[in-house]
Amino acid sequence: MKKLLLPLFIFISFGIIAQTPSTFTFNINGSPLPTGLVAALDNAAQRWNNYLIITVPIKVNITLVNGSYYPFSGLTLANGRTNFVNAPVTDHIYPTALANQLAGTALNSGEYDMDIYVNLYTSFYYGTGKPTNSKMDFITFIMHEIGHGLGFYSDGYVNSSNIGSFGNIPPSALSPLTTSFPWHGQDSVPTIYDKFIIKQSQNHLVGIAPEHTTMLGDSIKHTTNYFDGPTYANASNGGLPVKLSGGTGAFTLGVDLLHLHSSVCNSIMSYCWGMGDTVRKPASFEIGILKEIGWNINPASSVNDIALVENTFTIYPNPSHDNIFLSSSFPKEKIKSIEIKNILGERVAVLANNANSDVSMLSKGIYFITILTDEFQAVQKFIKE
């Protein structure tokens, strides 16, 4: 959603913890707490969890505000790390939600991976159905905000003197907002997302002009920007780079570069959706962008964009040592197969079509159980201990 950094006053009155097991935790500050908000958060997190391989939990700090004078519905500030162990690209800042997965450990112990501000003045719909045209779908909205923390995040900046830079956003540009973690907007390096931004000329935006110059400021502000992911993103977009926001001759921090263009519809990270719309599944090119910057993708649900049907089955206990129980909400006779795949997408077992299944033969690790019917595939993550 549109994010304009204007003066506002943040308050914190109480904290609530919500959690999607083994993947996301949410710390919620502020009041009042709307009915259904926690369930909607977990729903959105599970949707991202269906696509991403998350081995280090992602910690989200949410602050609720309420007022017509706030110039946003939501705003996300991401934590980050540079040149960590196993970093695929040096001298680029990775959001810690991703850096932790690549490093295999929490690099930011005691810190959140992202701060999300939510303005409750917005008329949100917290259910799983379709909102009316007068309400904004909270699941779509919060998936969008989480998406920024996952990596749709640029630290390109143009100040009031038209000086452009990457990785040099002063705290004063955020004021009076602050982060719950040390601000990495002045690490003097671009984000890994920035690495793939190009202009219509095919020149990369990073390096197109010297840092701290009006030449770079003009380059950021003028003409269309694209995310050019040659390995995954473009392949998921008909072989073409994905059009980004900005390039209109002005620069708005928190809006330009880090969103898909408003013409790129059916995507969570664009401006195409609004009141009454639901876009609760990332487009194939959005998954391609995340894969391009380093995310490992659930092989059952990657750029093939399979139909993921929620609330169709549950696995318990999860994690498990020996036996798991599958509880399904659709008729048993419609199930064609039940497969277990490893994180490489390799089928390692086929389960019988019954409630109780022995998984003692599996090695410890993360697996994906897929139920296949004639109409769709339903996927759930499973951890073998």
C-alpha positions in Angstrom: 0.0 0.0 0.0 1.0 3.6 -0.4 3.5 4.6 2.2 4.3 8.3 2.8 6.6 9.2 5.6 5.0 12.2 7.3 4.9 13.1 11.0 3.0 10.8 13.2 3.0 9.7 16.8 3.4 6.1 17.6 2.0 4.5 20.8 2.4 1.1 22.3 -0.1 0.0 24.9 0.2 -3.8 25.1 1.8 -6.8 23.4 0.3 -9.9 22.0 2.1 -12.8 20.4 0.7 -14.7 17.5 2.5 -17.5 15.8 2.4 -19.7 12.7 4.4 -22.7 14.0 8.1 -22.9 13.0 7.8 -20.0 10.5 6.5 -16.7 11.6 6.0 -15.0 15.0 4.1 -11.8 15.5 4.5 -9.3 18.3 1.5 -7.0 18.3 1.6 -3.6 20.0 -1.3 -1.1 20.3 -5.0 -1.1 20.9 -7.8 -1.8 20.2 -7.1 -5.3 18.9 -9.7 -5.9 16.2 -11.5 -9.2 16.3 -10.1 -11.5 13.7 -6.8 -9.7 13.2 -4.6 -12.4 14.8 -6.3 -15.1 12.8 -5.8 -13.1 9.6 -2.1 -12.6 10.4 -1.6 -16.4 10.8 -3.6 -17.0 7.6 -1.3 -14.6 5.7 1.8 -16.1 7.2 0.7 -19.6 6.3 0.2 -18.5 2.7 3.8 -17.2 2.5 4.9 -20.3 4.3 3.3 -22.4 1.5 5.7 -20.9 -1.0 8.9 -20.4 1.0 11.3 -22.8 2.7 11.7 -21.2 6.2 14.1 -22.9 8.5 14.8 -19.9 10.8 11.6 -18.3 12.2 10.7 -14.9 10.9 10.0 -12.4 13.7 7.5 -9.6 12.9 6.9 -6.6 15.1 3.5 -5.0 14.5 2.4 -1.6 15.9 -1.2 -0.6 15.6 -2.1 3.1 15.2 -5.4 4.7 14.4 -6.1 8.0 12.8 -7.2 9.7 9.6 -4.2 12.0 9.9 -1.8 9.1 9.3 -0.8 9.1 5.6 -0.7 5.4 5.2 -2.6 2.1 5.7 0.6 0.2 6.3 4.3 0.8 6.4 7.2 -1.7 6.7 10.8 -1.2 7.8 13.1 -4.1 7.3 16.1 -5.2 9.3 19.2 -6.2 7.3 22.7 -7.8 7.3 25.6 -7.5 4.8 28.6 -9.8 4.2 27.4 -12.6 6.5 28.4 -16.2 6.3 27.0 -17.8 3.1 25.9 -14.5 1.7 25.6 -15.2 -2.1 26.5 -11.6 -3.0 28.9 -9.4 -1.0 28.4 -5.7 -0.3 24.6 -5.9 -0.6 22.2 -5.7 2.3 19.9 -8.7 2.7 16.7 -8.5 4.8 17.4 -10.5 7.9 14.3 -12.6 7.1 16.3 -13.9 4.1 19.8 -13.6 5.5 19.0 -15.9 8.4 17.8 -18.6 6.0 21.0 -18.3 4.0 23.2 -18.3 7.0 21.2 -21.1 8.7 21.0 -19.3 11.9 19.5 -16.1 13.4 22.0 -13.4 12.7 19.9 -10.8 14.6 19.3 -12.6 17.9 17.0 -10.4 20.1 15.9 -8.3 17.1 12.8 -8.4 14.9 13.2 -9.0 11.2 10.7 -6.3 10.3 8.6 -3.5 11.8 5.1 -3.1 10.3 2.9 -0.2 11.2 -0.9 -0.8 10.6 -3.3 2.1 10.6 -6.6 0.8 12.0 -8.4 3.9 10.6 -8.5 1.9 7.4 -11.7 -0.1 7.0 -10.2 -3.6 7.1 -12.0 -6.9 6.5 -10.4 -9.6 8.6 -12.2 -12.7 7.3 -11.3 -15.3 4.7 -14.2 -14.6 2.3 -14.5 -11.6 0.0 -14.8 -8.1 1.4 -17.3 -5.6 0.3 -16.2 -2.7 -2.0 -16.0 -0.5 1.1 -13.4 -2.6 2.9 -9.8 -3.5 2.4 -8.8 -7.2 2.6 -6.5 -7.5 5.6 -5.0 -10.8 4.4 -4.0 -9.3 1.1 -2.8 -6.1 2.8 -0.6 -7.9 5.4 0.9 -10.3 2.8 1.9 -7.1 0.9 3.6 -5.7 4.0 5.3 -8.9 4.9 6.5 -9.1 1.3 8.6 -6.0 1.8 10.2 -7.6 4.8 10.9 -10.7 2.8 12.9 -8.8 0.2 10.8 -6.4 -2.0 12.8 -3.7 -0.4 15.0 -0.9 -1.9 17.2 1.5 -0.1 17.5 3.8 -3.1 17.0 7.4 -2.0 16.8 10.9 -3.5 16.9 13.8 -1.0 15.3 17.2 -1.3 18.4 18.5 -3.1 18.0 15.8 -5.8 21.1 13.9 -4.5 20.7 10.2 -5.2 22.3 7.3 -3.3 21.9 3.7 -2.3 22.2 2.8 1.4 22.3 6.3 2.7 18.8 7.0 4.0 19.2 9.2 7.1 17.1 8.6 10.2 15.7 12.1 9.8 13.9 10.8 6.6 11.9 8.4 8.8 11.3 10.8 11.7 9.5 10.5 13.9 9.3 6.8 13.0 12.0 4.6 14.5 12.8 0.9 14.2 12.9 -1.6 17.0 16.3 -2.7 15.7 19.4 -0.7 14.7 18.7 1.2 11.5 20.6 -0.2 8.5 19.5 2.3 6.0 22.9 4.0 6.2 25.0 0.9 5.6 26.1 2.6 2.3 25.3 -0.5 0.2 22.3 -1.3 -2.0 19.9 -4.0 -1.2 20.1 -7.4 -3.0 16.8 -6.4 -4.6 18.4 -3.2 -5.9 21.0 -5.3 -7.7 18.5 -6.4 -10.2 16.9 -3.0 -11.1 17.5 -1.8 -14.6 16.4 1.2 -16.7 14.8 1.0 -20.1 18.3 1.4 -21.5 19.1 -2.0 -19.9 21.7 -0.3 -17.7 21.6 -1.3 -14.0 20.4 1.4 -11.8 23.1 0.6 -9.2 26.3 2.0 -10.8 24.6 4.0 -13.5 25.9 7.2 -11.9 28.2 8.0 -9.0 26.8 7.8 -5.5 25.7 11.1 -3.9 25.2 12.9 -7.2 22.3 14.6 -8.9 23.0 12.3 -11.9 22.0 9.3 -9.8 19.1 11.3 -8.4 17.8 12.0 -11.9 18.4 8.3 -12.9 16.3 7.1 -10.0 13.5 9.6 -10.6 13.1 9.5 -14.4 12.0 6.8 -16.8 10.7 3.4 -16.0 12.4 1.0 -13.7 12.3 -2.8 -14.1 13.3 -5.8 -12.0 15.5 -7.8 -14.4 16.0 -11.3 -13.0 17.6 -13.3 -15.8 17.5 -16.7 -14.1 14.0 -16.9 -12.4 12.0 -13.7 -12.4 11.9 -12.9 -16.2 11.2 -16.6 -16.9 8.1 -16.2 -14.8 7.0 -13.1 -16.7 7.1 -14.2 -20.3 10.8 -13.7 -20.5 10.5 -9.9 -19.8 11.7 -7.8 -16.8 9.0 -6.9 -14.3 7.9 -3.3 -14.4 8.4 -1.4 -11.1 6.9 1.7 -9.6 8.5 5.2 -9.8 10.3 6.8 -12.7 7.7 9.6 -13.0 10.0 12.5 -12.3 9.5 12.7 -8.6 10.7 10.4 -5.8 8.7 9.2 -2.8 10.6 7.2 -0.1 8.8 4.0 0.7 6.8 4.0 -2.5 9.1 4.1 -5.6 11.3 1.1 -6.6 10.1 -1.3 -4.0 6.6 -1.9 -5.5 5.5 -3.4 -8.7 4.0 -1.0 -11.2 0.2 -0.3 -10.9 -0.3 -1.9 -14.3 1.1 -5.2 -13.0 -2.2 -6.7 -11.8 -3.0 -9.9 -9.9 0.2 -9.3 -7.9 0.5 -8.7 -4.1 3.3 -6.1 -4.4 1.6 -3.8 -6.9 -0.9 -1.0 -6.6 -3.4 -2.7 -8.8 -5.6 -4.0 -6.0 -7.7 -1.9 -3.6 -10.9 -1.9 -1.7 -13.0 -5.0 -2.1 -10.1 -6.9 -3.9 -8.4 -10.1 -2.8 -5.0 -11.0 -4.1 -3.9 -13.7 -1.6 -1.6 -15.7 -3.8 1.7 -14.3 -5.1 2.1 -14.1 -8.8 4.6 -16.5 -10.4 6.9 -13.6 -11.2 6.7 -12.4 -7.6 7.9 -15.9 -6.5 10.5 -15.6 -9.3 11.8 -12.3 -7.8 12.1 -13.8 -4.3 13.9 -16.8 -5.8 16.2 -14.4 -7.7 17.3 -12.6 -4.6 18.1 -15.9 -2.8 15.0 -17.5 -1.3 14.6 -21.2 -1.5 11.1 -22.0 -2.8 8.9 -24.9 -1.9 9.3 -27.1 -5.0 5.6 -28.1 -4.9 4.5 -24.5 -5.2 7.2 -22.4 -6.9 6.9 -20.6 -10.3 4.5 -23.3 -11.5 1.9 -21.5 -9.4 -0.1 -24.6 -8.4 -3.5 -24.3 -6.8 -2.9 -24.2 -3.1 -6.2 -24.9 -1.3 -6.3 -23.9 2.3 -8.1 -25.6 5.2 -8.2 -28.9 3.3 -6.0 -31.0 5.6 -3.9 -30.7 8.7 -1.0 -32.7 10.0 -0.5 -33.6 13.6 1.7 -33.9 15.5 4.0 -31.6 13.6 6.9 -32.0 14.2 6.7 -35.7 14.7 9.1 -38.7 15.3 7.2 -41.7 14.1 3.6 -41.4 13.2 1.5 -38.5 11.8 -2.3 -38.2 11.4 -3.9 -36.5 8.5 -7.2 -34.8 9.0 -8.9 -33.8 5.7 -11.9 -31.6 4.9 -12.6 -33.1 1.5 -14.0 -36.6 0.6 -11.5 -39.5 0.8 -12.6 -40.9 -2.6 -11.4 -37.7 -4.4 -7.8 -38.2 -3.3 -5.6 -39.5 -6.1 -2.3 -39.7 -4.1 -0.5 -38.5 -1.0 3.2 -37.9 -1.5 6.1 -36.7 0.7 8.7 -34.6 -1.0 12.0 -33.3 0.4 13.2 -29.7 0.0 14.7 -30.6 -3.4 11.3 -31.6 -4.7 12.2 -35.3 -4.8 9.5 -37.7 -3.9 10.7 -39.8 -0.9 7.5 -41.6 0.1 3.9 -42.3 -0.9 1.4 -42.5 1.9 -1.6 -44.7 2.1 -4.9 -42.9 1.9 -5.8 -43.2 5.5 -5.6 -41.1 8.7 -2.5 -42.7 10.3 0.9 -42.8 8.5 4.3 -44.1 9.6 7.1 -41.6 8.9 9.8 -43.3 11.0 11.8 -44.2 7.9 12.4 -40.5 7.1 15.6 -38.7 8.1 15.3 -35.6 10.2 14.5 -32.5 8.2 11.8 -30.5 6.4 9.4 -32.2 4.0 6.2 -31.3 2.1 3.2 -33.5 2.1 1.1 -33.1 -1.1 -2.4 -34.3 -1.5 -3.4 -34.5 -5.2 -7.0 -34.6 -6.5 -8.3 -34.1 -10.0 -8.9 -30.4 -9.2 -5.9 -29.2 -7.2 -2.9 -29.9 -5.1 -2.9 -29.2 -1.4 0.5 -28.8 0.3 1.5 -28.6 3.9 5.0 -28.4 5.4 6.0 -31.2 7.8 9.1 -31.5 10.1 10.5 -34.9 10.9 12.4 -34.9 14.2 
